[in-house]
Amino acid sequence: MSDDRTRPGRIPVAARQERTQESEAESVPSDRTMVEDGTIPVRQPVRDLFTRSSSTPARPDLVDVTDQSLHPRLERTSAPRYEVRTDEPRGAEKTGQNQRSFTEAGDQAEEARRKRRSGQAGGSSQAVDRSQAAVDVSTFASLFRSIVDNVGQAVLGKEETIALCVTALIAGGHVLLEDNPGTGKTQLSRALAASIAVDCKRIQFTPDLLPSDLLGVTFYDQSQGRFSFRPGPVFASLVLADEINRASPKTQSALLEVMEEGQVTVDGRTYRIPRPFMVMATQNPIEQLGTYALPEAQMDRFLIRTSLGAPGHDASMRILQEADIRDRAGLVEPVVDADQLEAMAACASKVFCDSSIMEYVIHIIEATRHSPAIRVGSSIRGGLALVRCARIRACAQGRDYVIPDDVKDLVDPILAHRLLLTAQSRLADMDEHQALAEALSKVPVPTGEQ
């Protein structure tokens, strides 16, 4: 048997492997050779891919909190566009415009104060102004009643609570609803949003809810190669925060800025919230297991705290008779729009409030601070809320002036949740409503003779 290694034409294994390597080296050029020949582009570091070109204009609406040579450029998505505010100057021209706007605003304020003083000096001119404003006040009362009646189609028999919510909406405040489950809190918020033709978003608060779930998040869009902002559910005119006390304090505090200033700051950029804007929060007063009590700072952010309660006998009978209607709020049609709502707020701000009424409000605030049953009384924010809501209430009743009853009717829903009672009052089974009523009874009511 002959050896295969001596067969003619047989290539040894070592020589065959060496020839194979040489052929591969000739057929497949190296990366360096391909780069020099222009076959493939030069490999760039990852950070060079995101370098801003010199021809790209600077974005004035961006807050430069990072090194743009090392990070992608922050841009907004093309879907919803929101106004971005920055604290950085935008050049001498913008600075001059701001100075001119501040000067014009000061001139307008001074002219308004001069008109107010001249109006108080002349009784006849004041009477003429009131008669001219009577048409606006009557229109306000008609629109206010139409909103309340329209929402009343979804929430039966709760006109007073609906009126308080509409008052808070016109005043630019927020509402806290403390009530048992199944009383129609969600129907109330949806019907109110449908009546003024704005969007409503509902957030179910849970212990694992994060602030980014409310405000929004900046994410990297790989398909477009840039960072984009995805707005959260707070970017709505009416936000229903269901069971707000079940979220952690970190998530609850995320609402402080948007409730007070009407804006959201994410990753150094500020986004304005659409107007009108109102947060309607709910919490269950009977079930406190696994909840986080709202801090005093956040309770003070709510303009009004109220409750719906169980429907009356007649309302309950009508609800059962119309049991086939599963979504009563879906049947509500708009009666006003956002522009009319803003005009109503402007009309209410012109309602006359006498100095004696303001003294009455100050005495009520001071009574809550000096009451032996109250450990922490109301802040001046409560007094501002009383005056603003009293003007709206007077306008809703067809008057262009505030009377003491307008203030007295609003004391409990506006001030009760701002109080902290002493330990002795808690042991005596006294609540905020009783302590506030006791303090209010000691404040003299202004009369026309005074």
Phi and psi in degrees as a GROMACS rama.xvg file:
@    title "Ramachandran Plot"
@    xaxis  label "Phi"
@    yaxis  label "Psi"
@TYPE xy
-80.1482  154.835  SER-2
-81.2599  135.333  ASP-3
-66.6147  -24.6355  ASP-4
-70.0439  -21.2282  ARG-5
-96.4483  2.87924  THR-6
-69.4971  139.602  ARG-7
-63.4606  137.575  PRO-8
83.5568  -3.13928  GLY-9
-81.0544  126.488  ARG-10
-98.0127  128.002  ILE-11
-58.3912  156.043  PRO-12
-63.3691  -44.7648  VAL-13
-62.268  -41.3053  ALA-14
-68.5402  -35.6931  ALA-15
-66.0824  -41.5086  ARG-16
-64.4344  -38.6397  GLN-17
-66.1031  -40.9213  GLU-18
-66.9299  -36.0216  ARG-19
-63.3835  -42.6057  THR-20
-63.7212  -38.3042  GLN-21
-66.1584  -40.2367  GLU-22
-66.061  -38.3707  SER-23
-66.0552  -38.1306  GLU-24
-65.4198  -33.7218  ALA-25
-76.5355  -35.0766  GLU-26
-79.907  -34.4121  SER-27
-109.485  105.891  VAL-28
-71.8591  160.087  PRO-29
-77.1242  168.232  SER-30
-63.5086  -37.6087  ASP-31
-64.0352  -41.1284  ARG-32
-64.3928  -41.053  THR-33
-67.5026  -34.5422  MET-34
-67.0692  -42.7267  VAL-35
-67.8397  -35.4727  GLU-36
-78.0719  -9.03999  ASP-37
81.9884  14.946  GLY-38
-70.3709  -41.7591  THR-39
-127.707  153.108  ILE-40
-72.444  158.081  PRO-41
-68.2286  135.978  VAL-42
-70.7999  132.177  ARG-43
-111.39  148.797  GLN-44
-61.2894  155.994  PRO-45
-62.0965  -38.0144  VAL-46
-68.0978  -26.0382  ARG-47
-71.5127  -22.3633  ASP-48
-67.7827  -24.6478  LEU-49
-103.454  8.47188  PHE-50
-70.2176  131.744  THR-51
-71.2279  129.164  ARG-52
-71.6115  156.036  SER-53
-70.0628  -23.7418  SER-54
-80.6206  -14.7059  SER-55
-75.1931  125.67  THR-56
-70.8612  150.593  PRO-57
-71.1396  140.954  ALA-58
-86.9034  113.047  ARG-59
-74.3358  -15.671  PRO-60
-94.7193  13.262  ASP-61
-105.372  142.695  LEU-62
-93.0517  113.315  VAL-63
-80.893  89.5245  ASP-64
-103.028  -4.00802  VAL-65
-133.439  168.972  THR-66
-80.4665  112.698  ASP-67
-67.5316  -16.3234  GLN-68
-77.9675  -14.0087  SER-69
-112.313  -8.22227  LEU-70
-133.101  156.557  HIS-71
-66.6701  158.866  PRO-72
-78.434  132.622  ARG-73
-80.011  128.363  LEU-74
-141.066  158.341  GLU-75
-90.9927  157.736  ARG-76
-72.4891  164.421  THR-77
-87.1632  -3.38514  SER-78
-74.8255  -96.1231  ALA-79
-83.1524  136.464  PRO-80
-109.309  132.846  ARG-81
-123.329  147.574  TYR-82
-71.571  131.19  GLU-83
-109.146  129.787  VAL-84
-111.368  137.052  ARG-85
-128.573  155.763  THR-86
-94.5142  -0.754871  ASP-87
-84.7357  145.213  GLU-88
-68.0359  148.776  PRO-89
-113.969  35.3241  ARG-90
105.083  169.619  GLY-91
-67.2083  -33.2734  ALA-92
-65.6714  -44.2759  GLU-93
-65.5712  -38.1264  LYS-94
-62.5503  -40.8749  THR-95
-64.1823  -38.176  GLY-96
-64.4604  -41.3967  GLN-97
-63.3304  -41.8218  ASN-98
-64.0565  -40.6646  GLN-99
-65.1669  -39.2679  ARG-100
-65.9861  -38.7832  SER-101
-64.0612  -40.5565  PHE-102
-65.0516  -43.9924  THR-103
-63.4897  -40.065  GLU-104
-63.0757  -40.0396  ALA-105
-65.157  -38.9637  GLY-106
-64.842  -41.2569  ASP-107
-64.6347  -40.357  GLN-108
-65.0805  -41.2816  ALA-109
-65.1659  -38.6856  GLU-110
-66.484  -37.93  GLU-111
-65.4055  -40.8289  ALA-112
-64.9322  -37.9516  ARG-113
-65.7487  -39.506  ARG-114
-65.9792  -37.7651  LYS-115
-64.6866  -42.9301  ARG-116
-64.9285  -41.6176  ARG-117
-66.9356  -33.192  SER-118
-68.3312  -38.1191  GLY-119
-71.4806  -29.3121  GLN-120
-72.6082  -40.1417  ALA-121
-101.8  114.932  GLY-122
-70.407  -35.74  GLY-123
-67.6077  -43.1771  SER-124
-64.3127  -34.3038  SER-125
-65.9559  -39.4361  GLN-126
-65.0767  -37.8007  ALA-127
-64.6224  -41.426  VAL-128
-62.7977  -39.7687  ASP-129
-66.5579  -38.9299  ARG-130
-67.4415  -35.3383  SER-131
-69.516  -32.8172  GLN-132
-80.75  -7.17045  ALA-133
-64.9368  -34.4778  ALA-134
-64.0149  -43.666  VAL-135
-64.6636  -38.5419  ASP-136
-67.5343  -40.5643  VAL-137
-65.423  -37.9216  SER-138
-65.2508  -39.8145  THR-139
-58.5037  -47.1608  PHE-140
-62.5355  -38.1063  ALA-141
-66.3258  -43.6113  SER-142
-68.0112  -39.6741  LEU-143
-60.7064  -45.601  PHE-144
-64.8924  -37.3304  ARG-145
-65.9534  -37.7019  SER-146
-66.383  -44.9063  ILE-147
-62.819  -44.6888  VAL-148
-66.2508  -35.5349  ASP-149
-67.7609  -43.6061  ASN-150
-68.1928  -30.1754  VAL-151
-64.4286  -14.3462  GLY-152
-69.4688  -27.5371  GLN-153
-95.1761  -34.3874  ALA-154
-117.669  103.272  VAL-155
-83.2768  139.108  LEU-156
72.2712  20.371  GLY-157
-128.142  52.7264  LYS-158
-66.2839  -38.7242  GLU-159
-66.1978  -43.0399  GLU-160
-66.0361  -40.2172  THR-161
-63.988  -40.5657  ILE-162
-62.6765  -37.3085  ALA-163
-65.0239  -40.5589  LEU-164
-66.7217  -39.9383  CYS-165
-66.615  -37.1979  VAL-166
-61.1894  -44.9048  THR-167
-64.2685  -36.7798  ALA-168
-64.9223  -43.1801  LEU-169
-68.8915  -35.9811  ILE-170
-76.6528  -8.61479  ALA-171
78.4126  25.5965  GLY-172
-106.436  -170.102  GLY-173
-128.663  157.459  HIS-174
-122.678  137.844  VAL-175
-113.717  117.759  LEU-176
-102.249  115.047  LEU-177
-106.632  107.699  GLU-178
-159.518  165.196  ASP-179
-74.1955  161.422  ASN-180
-64.8683  148.878  PRO-181
83.1076  19.8997  GLY-182
-99.6423  -2.62858  THR-183
98.3532  26.9907  GLY-184
-68.1528  -41.2897  LYS-185
-67.4876  -40.1564  THR-186
-62.4828  -36.1275  GLN-187
-63.963  -46.9039  LEU-188
-66.2937  -42.7374  SER-189
-68.2446  -38.6546  ARG-190
-68.3456  -36.0664  ALA-191
-66.9657  -40.7087  LEU-192
-66.7997  -39  ALA-193
-68.6348  -29.5494  ALA-194
-70.7024  -26.8535  SER-195
-110.073  9.81775  ILE-196
60.763  47.0051  ALA-197
-125.725  166.952  VAL-198
-85.6292  151.521  ASP-199
-130.391  132.453  CYS-200
-126.057  139.372  LYS-201
-110.281  133.753  ARG-202
-121.178  122.654  ILE-203
-91.125  110.801  GLN-204
-79.711  130  PHE-205
-134.388  163.971  THR-206
-61.7999  -25.9005  PRO-207
-94.8187  9.52788  ASP-208
-72.1994  134.632  LEU-209
-105.409  157.586  LEU-210
-59.0407  -34.5479  PRO-211
-66.2952  -24.7208  SER-212
-68.3517  -22.1768  ASP-213
-94.0207  -49.8615  LEU-214
-84.7663  -37.0121  LEU-215
126.2  175.59  GLY-216
-145.699  146.703  VAL-217
-96.1855  121.567  THR-218
-128.029  161.393  PHE-219
-93.0241  118.445  TYR-220
-88.4346  103.047  ASP-221
-67.5369  -31.9227  GLN-222
-67.7286  -32.7468  SER-223
-101.255  -10.7648  GLN-224
69.0099  38.2485  GLY-225
-155.077  167.51  ARG-226
-89.5886  138.708  PHE-227
-132.437  154.04  SER-228
-103.523  126.299  PHE-229
-105.891  109.354  ARG-230
-66.9244  147.963  PRO-231
-89.0297  -176.275  GLY-232
-70.4  -10.2602  PRO-233
-72.5146  -11.6261  VAL-234
-83.1726  64.1443  PHE-235
-145.322  158.724  ALA-236
-72.2197  -33.7306  SER-237
-131.615  119.666  LEU-238
-113.7  123.521  VAL-239
-97.6751  108.029  LEU-240
-93.9448  91.9289  ALA-241
-79.6968  127.692  ASP-242
52.1206  60.7857  GLU-243
-64.5181  -27.3367  ILE-244
-78.1179  -0.034873  ASN-245
-88.007  -11.9968  ARG-246
-85.0704  159.989  ALA-247
-70.8845  159.004  SER-248
-58.4307  -30.3006  PRO-249
-63.0456  -42.1993  LYS-250
-73.033  -37.9754  THR-251
-61.8507  -39.8714  GLN-252
-68.0561  -17.4661  SER-253
-66.5254  -18.0941  ALA-254
-87.9929  -7.68052  LEU-255
-63.6947  -46.2239  LEU-256
-67.1816  -44.6939  GLU-257
-70.0464  -31.072  VAL-258
-75.445  -33.0167  MET-259
-91.3862  -41.8584  GLU-260
-109.311  -9.02801  GLU-261
67.9075  34.727  GLY-262
-150.087  163.143  GLN-263
-130.337  133.489  VAL-264
-114.318  118.641  THR-265
-131.498  123.557  VAL-266
54.479  41.7282  ASP-267
80.1996  3.79748  GLY-268
-116.149  142.158  ARG-269
-108.773  130.358  THR-270
-120.025  131.791  TYR-271
-80.0144  144.955  ARG-272
-92.8109  141.552  ILE-273
-62.804  151  PRO-274
-110.28  142.154  ARG-275
-71.8829  160.609  PRO-276
-140.214  132.424  PHE-277
-150.572  136.509  MET-278
-101.268  122.27  VAL-279
-111.072  100.714  MET-280
-98.3943  148.157  ALA-281
-126.516  151.101  THR-282
-152.701  149.114  GLN-283
-89.1556  118.43  ASN-284
-78.7071  -12.3639  PRO-285
-102.761  -15.4916  ILE-286
-120.265  107.46  GLU-287
-112.796  1.84815  GLN-288
-72.1665  126.358  LEU-289
75.1698  24.1862  GLY-290
-116.217  164.685  THR-291
-121.831  116.424  TYR-292
-62.3162  139.744  ALA-293
-67.8296  133.211  LEU-294
-69.3052  165.023  PRO-295
-62.7263  -34.7043  GLU-296
-63.6695  -36.4537  ALA-297
-81.3544  -33.5127  GLN-298
-62.3003  -34.4855  MET-299
-71.594  -16.8834  ASP-300
-73.2241  -23.0959  ARG-301
-81.6773  127.361  PHE-302
-70.1751  -41.1268  LEU-303
-136.578  139.698  ILE-304
-119.923  126.157  ARG-305
-147.722  -175.254  THR-306
-149.317  156.291  SER-307
-88.1093  -48.1631  LEU-308
77.7558  171.723  GLY-309
-71.6914  145.312  ALA-310
-67.658  155.099  PRO-311
-72.1068  -178.381  GLY-312
-64.9076  -47.7303  HIS-313
-65.135  -41.7871  ASP-314
-65.6599  -38.5691  ALA-315
-65.1047  -39.3557  SER-316
-63.4474  -41.3375  MET-317
-67.0598  -38.2248  ARG-318
-62.3678  -41.5694  ILE-319
-69.9718  -35.8569  LEU-320
-67.1829  -29.7792  GLN-321
-105.078  41.7028  GLU-322
-66.3424  -20.2383  ALA-323
-70.741  -17.9732  ASP-324
-83.2105  106.894  ILE-325
-86.3873  -28.9381  ARG-326
-129.705  90.9756  ASP-327
-70.8088  -32.1735  ARG-328
-67.5942  -25.726  ALA-329
-70.2144  -15.0836  GLY-330
-90.1778  -4.50723  LEU-331
-80.0413  131.999  VAL-332
-106.146  151.318  GLU-333
-65.1089  142.275  PRO-334
-117.877  -24.1319  VAL-335
-137.828  169.286  VAL-336
-120.849  -178.338  ASP-337
-65.8428  -35.9194  ALA-338
-65.9621  -41.8266  ASP-339
-65.669  -35.9442  GLN-340
-64.7405  -38.7136  LEU-341
-66.9711  -37.0343  GLU-342
-66.4287  -34.9845  ALA-343
-65.12  -39.7993  MET-344
-64.3954  -38.7588  ALA-345
-66.2916  -36.2719  ALA-346
-66.7496  -41.8416  CYS-347
-66.7726  -31.1579  ALA-348
-67.7864  -16.8123  SER-349
-94.2321  0.656594  LYS-350
-68.0114  136.423  VAL-351
-74.7942  131.105  PHE-352
-126.553  113.432  CYS-353
-68.7891  156.316  ASP-354
-63.487  -28.7547  SER-355
-67.6678  -32.8403  SER-356
-67.8935  -40.056  ILE-357
-66.7433  -37.4301  MET-358
-62.5289  -37.2479  GLU-359
-62.8852  -41.2641  TYR-360
-64.9637  -42.125  VAL-361
-63.6064  -40.1886  ILE-362
-65.4371  -34.8545  HIS-363
-66.7225  -43.0296  ILE-364
-62.9059  -43.5348  ILE-365
-67.2714  -32.7058  GLU-366
-64.9083  -35.6931  ALA-367
-68.8736  -27.7238  THR-368
-79.6932  -27.0417  ARG-369
-102.557  0.450611  HIS-370
-70.6683  134.661  SER-371
-68.0639  -19.047  PRO-372
-87.8735  -10.5383  ALA-373
-113.256  125.731  ILE-374
-81.3528  -43.7419  ARG-375
-127.477  120.557  VAL-376
-86.2901  -169.938  GLY-377
-78.8801  149.898  SER-378
-86.8072  175.341  SER-379
-66.5537  -20.6977  ILE-380
-61.7862  -33.1526  ARG-381
-66.1349  -37.0407  GLY-382
-65.9179  -41.4725  GLY-383
-61.0377  -40.9177  LEU-384
-64.1267  -37.856  ALA-385
-63.4573  -45.2164  LEU-386
-66.0833  -44.3274  VAL-387
-64.6556  -45.7876  ARG-388
-71.3551  -31.678  CYS-389
-64.9378  -37.1462  ALA-390
-64.6082  -41.6892  ARG-391
-65.9297  -39.7422  ILE-392
-64.5628  -40.3704  ARG-393
-64.2932  -40.9169  ALA-394
-65.4784  -38.1412  CYS-395
-65.9005  -24.8168  ALA-396
-95.2833  9.86084  GLN-397
82.5556  20.74  GLY-398
-114.028  146.682  ARG-399
-104.287  24.8847  ASP-400
-148.907  154.057  TYR-401
-97.2812  140.007  VAL-402
-116.876  162.527  ILE-403
-58.7294  -31.454  PRO-404
-63.9197  -30.1617  ASP-405
-62.0501  -37.7624  ASP-406
-74.981  -44.2975  VAL-407
-62.6049  -37.5364  LYS-408
-68.4542  -20.958  ASP-409
-104.916  -1.69544  LEU-410
-62.578  -47.8184  VAL-411
-66.855  -51.4333  ASP-412
-68.117  -18.2261  PRO-413
-97.9561  -33.4805  ILE-414
-106.725  -21.1197  LEU-415
-61.6367  -41.2312  ALA-416
-77.9223  -4.19378  HIS-417
-94.1416  -0.21214  ARG-418
-100.496  150.463  LEU-419
-123.974  123.715  LEU-420
-86.8872  161.27  LEU-421
-77.9288  166.116  THR-422
-65.2211  -36.4353  ALA-423
-63.3357  -38.5788  GLN-424
-67.0677  -38.4565  SER-425
-64.1831  -41.6747  ARG-426
-66.5974  -27.6677  LEU-427
-85.7783  11.3882  ALA-428
58.4964  37.8906  ASP-429
-98.839  136.554  MET-430
-106.913  -179.151  ASP-431
-66.1694  -32.9724  GLU-432
-66.1823  -42.8082  HIS-433
-68.3862  -41.1713  GLN-434
-65.5724  -38.5631  ALA-435
-69.0168  -39.5722  LEU-436
-63.6735  -37.7858  ALA-437
-66.3633  -40.8722  GLU-438
-69.0539  -36.3493  ALA-439
-68.3749  -31.8765  LEU-440
-66.8161  -19.585  SER-441
-92.6152  -1.29483  LYS-442
-98.1207  122.809  VAL-443
-68.092  140.704  PRO-444
-87.7183  130.588  VAL-445
-67.5647  144.589  PRO-446
-119.147  171.441  THR-447
-66.3381  -31.5307  GLY-448
-67.5746  -31.0732  GLU-449
